[in-house]
Amino acid sequence: LGRLVPRLTRAVPPTLAAVSLVSVLSSVLKLPATTLADLAGKEAFAGGLKVLPSFKVPAAFSALKTAPAAFLKVVLPYAATMACVGLVESLLTLQLVDGIADDGNRGSTRQECIGQGLG
């Protein structure tokens, strides 16, 4: 067991394993648990996976083939705005964590920006 746990935690995220274990135990032991079906009603889940929409490529991407400059002119400003919002959010979170974890180490904003660019 001592050798299995480290291998298992590297292969499966511990939070996923915990949620799965509690779900199985709750179901097997018939523990009282509120489910989505209880909250939304059984009719919300009637039909199973058949009620999900089919995957389709958005029509906007067909414009990429016919007029790439016009497509980029529309999409690029929104993409840049979203990237900037994500970067600012990350930097603010970094500052917050630095303030909470008062261990004398500061996070590198430069590394955070590079990480955002790579992601």
C-alpha positions as CSV (number, residue, x, y, z in Angstrom):
1,L,0.0,0.0,0.0
2,G,2.9,2.3,0.8
3,R,4.2,1.9,-2.8
4,L,0.8,2.0,-4.5
5,V,-0.4,5.4,-3.1
6,P,2.4,7.5,-4.6
7,R,2.0,5.8,-8.0
8,L,-1.7,6.3,-7.9
9,T,-1.5,9.9,-6.9
10,R,0.8,10.7,-9.8
11,A,-1.5,8.9,-12.2
12,V,-4.8,10.2,-10.9
13,P,-5.3,13.7,-9.3
14,P,-6.1,13.3,-5.6
15,T,-9.2,15.5,-5.8
16,L,-10.6,13.4,-8.6
17,A,-9.9,10.2,-6.6
18,A,-11.6,11.7,-3.5
19,V,-14.7,12.7,-5.4
20,S,-14.9,9.3,-7.1
21,L,-14.4,7.5,-3.8
22,V,-17.1,9.5,-2.0
23,S,-19.5,9.1,-4.9
24,V,-19.1,5.3,-4.9
25,L,-19.3,5.0,-1.1
26,S,-22.4,7.2,-1.1
27,S,-24.1,5.1,-3.7
28,V,-23.1,1.7,-2.2
29,L,-23.9,2.6,1.4
30,K,-27.2,4.4,0.3
31,L,-26.1,7.5,2.2
32,P,-28.5,10.5,1.9
33,A,-27.0,12.8,-0.7
34,T,-28.6,15.6,-2.7
35,T,-28.0,15.1,-6.4
36,L,-28.5,17.4,-9.4
37,A,-31.6,15.3,-10.3
38,D,-33.1,16.2,-6.8
39,L,-32.4,19.9,-7.4
40,A,-33.4,20.3,-11.1
41,G,-35.9,17.5,-11.3
42,K,-35.8,14.2,-13.1
43,E,-37.2,15.7,-16.3
44,A,-34.1,17.9,-16.7
45,F,-32.1,14.7,-17.3
46,A,-34.6,12.8,-19.4
47,G,-33.2,11.6,-22.6
48,G,-29.6,11.1,-21.4
49,L,-26.8,12.0,-23.8
50,K,-29.2,12.1,-26.8
51,V,-30.5,15.5,-25.7
52,L,-27.0,17.1,-25.9
53,P,-26.4,19.2,-29.1
54,S,-24.2,17.7,-31.8
55,F,-20.8,19.2,-32.3
56,K,-20.5,21.5,-35.2
57,V,-17.8,23.9,-36.3
58,P,-19.1,27.5,-35.9
59,A,-20.1,29.2,-39.2
60,A,-17.6,32.0,-38.4
61,F,-14.8,29.7,-39.2
62,S,-15.9,29.3,-42.8
63,A,-15.2,33.0,-43.2
64,L,-11.6,32.2,-42.3
65,K,-11.2,30.2,-45.5
66,T,-12.9,32.8,-47.8
67,A,-11.7,36.1,-46.2
68,P,-8.9,35.6,-43.6
69,A,-8.1,39.3,-43.3
70,A,-11.7,40.2,-42.6
71,F,-12.1,37.3,-40.1
72,L,-8.9,38.3,-38.2
73,K,-10.1,42.0,-38.2
74,V,-13.2,40.9,-36.3
75,V,-11.7,38.2,-34.0
76,L,-8.3,39.7,-33.1
77,P,-9.5,42.6,-30.9
78,Y,-11.6,40.2,-28.9
79,A,-8.8,37.7,-28.6
80,A,-6.3,40.4,-27.4
81,T,-8.9,41.7,-24.9
82,M,-9.5,38.3,-23.5
83,A,-5.7,37.6,-23.3
84,C,-5.2,40.9,-21.4
85,V,-8.0,40.2,-19.0
86,G,-6.6,36.7,-18.3
87,L,-3.1,38.1,-17.7
88,V,-4.4,40.8,-15.3
89,E,-6.4,38.2,-13.4
90,S,-3.4,36.0,-13.1
91,L,-1.2,38.8,-11.9
92,L,-3.8,39.9,-9.3
93,T,-4.1,36.3,-8.1
94,L,-0.3,36.1,-7.8
95,Q,-0.3,39.3,-5.7
96,L,-3.0,37.9,-3.5
97,V,-1.3,34.6,-2.9
98,D,2.0,36.5,-2.2
99,G,0.1,38.5,0.5
100,I,-1.5,35.4,2.0
101,A,1.5,33.2,2.0
102,D,3.8,35.4,4.0
103,D,6.8,33.1,3.6
104,G,9.3,35.8,2.3
105,N,9.2,34.5,-1.2
106,R,7.6,36.6,-4.0
107,G,6.1,35.1,-7.1
108,S,7.8,36.1,-10.4
109,T,5.4,38.3,-12.5
110,R,7.8,37.8,-15.4
111,Q,7.4,34.0,-15.2
112,E,3.6,34.4,-14.9
113,C,3.4,36.5,-18.0
114,I,5.6,34.0,-19.9
115,G,3.4,31.2,-18.7
116,Q,0.3,32.9,-19.9
117,G,1.9,33.4,-23.3
118,L,2.8,29.7,-23.5
119,G,-0.7,28.6,-22.4
